[in-house]
Amino acid sequence: MKKFAIAAATATALTLTMANAAFAQQPLTVAAGEVTKAKEATSDTWITTKVKSDLLTEKGIPGTDIKVETNKGVVSLSSTVAVTEAQKTTAVNIAKNIKGVKAVSAAGLKAE
């Protein structure tokens, strides 16, 4: 019985080694569109985070009340509370100055 167990273990080890070698020779292919989508998602997430953090640290801006969304480099700002025109202008300027931002929409910001 021990000889059978040793033979089975050896056969399994050889099979796994051969399978590993076969898979190692195959190149990993990823569709170019999937890579682009992943880069855009990462970039959009980074932009959203950066805009939000800059709004939170800007004096006179209700950063916790402003929602930030980014899609393909376009930042959308919205709020459920009213902001002044000066606050709206400042929020838009903050967003525009972030690297990677293509456009800013502040249509969702409620003005006083």
N, C-alpha and C positions, 0 to 999 in steps of 0.2 A: 504494500500500500504506500510506503514511503517513496518507492521509486516512481510510482504513478504521480504522486503529488509533486515531486521534484521535476518530472518530465512536463507536467502541466504548467508549472510555474515558469519553466524555461521557455516553453512554447509561447506563453502569454507575453513574456518579456521580449522575445524575438519579434512577435507580431506587433507589439507596441512600438518597438524600435524601428521596424520597417515602415509602419504607418506614419510615424513621425517624420522619417526621412522623405517619404512621398509627399507629405503635406508641406514640408519645408521647401521643396522645389517649386511649388506652385506660388506664383506671385499673388500678393493681396491686391485685388482690384476694387476700387471704389468709384462709383459714378462721379464724374466731375460736378454734376449738379448737386449731389449730396454734400460734397466738400464746400461748395459755395454757400449752400443753405446753412451749414454749420458755422461757417465764418460770419455770415450775416447775423445769425442768432447770437453768437458770442459778441459781436460788435454792437448789436442793438442792446443787449443786456448791459454791456459796459457803458454805453452812452446813457441809458436810463439811470443806472446807478450813479454815474458822475453828475448828471443834471440834478438828480434828487439830492445828492449830498451837497452840491453847491447851493441849491435853494435853501436847504436846512441851515447852512452856515452863514447865509446872507442876512444881515440885520435889516429888519423892517419888512421882511418877506414871510408870509405865513406858510413856510415850507412844508409843514405837516398837513396842511389843508390842500396842497396842490398835488394832483395826480399826474404822473409822468409816464407816457407810453412811447415806445419807439418802434417803428416798422421801416426797415430798409433805410435807416438813417434819417427818417422824418420823425421829429419829436412832436407829440401832441400833449398840450398842457390843458388840464381841466380842474375844476374845483366845485365843491358844493356850497362853499361860502363865498361871499362877495369880496373882491379885491379892488383896490383903487387902480386908476389908470397908470399911476406911477409904478405900483407894484407889478402890474401886468407887463409894462414895458421893461422893467428890470428883469423879470422872470424870462421873458423872451430873449433879451440880450444875453443872459447867463447861458441859456440853452444854445443860442447861436454860436457862442464862443467855445463850445466843446468840440474837440477834434472828432471828425467823422460825421457831424451833423450836416445834413444836406438842406433841410428846411425845418421851420418851426411853425406849428399851428397853435394859436391861442384862442381859437373860437370857443373852446369849452370853458374858458375862464370867465366866471361871472363877474361883471364889473359893477361897481357901486353906482 
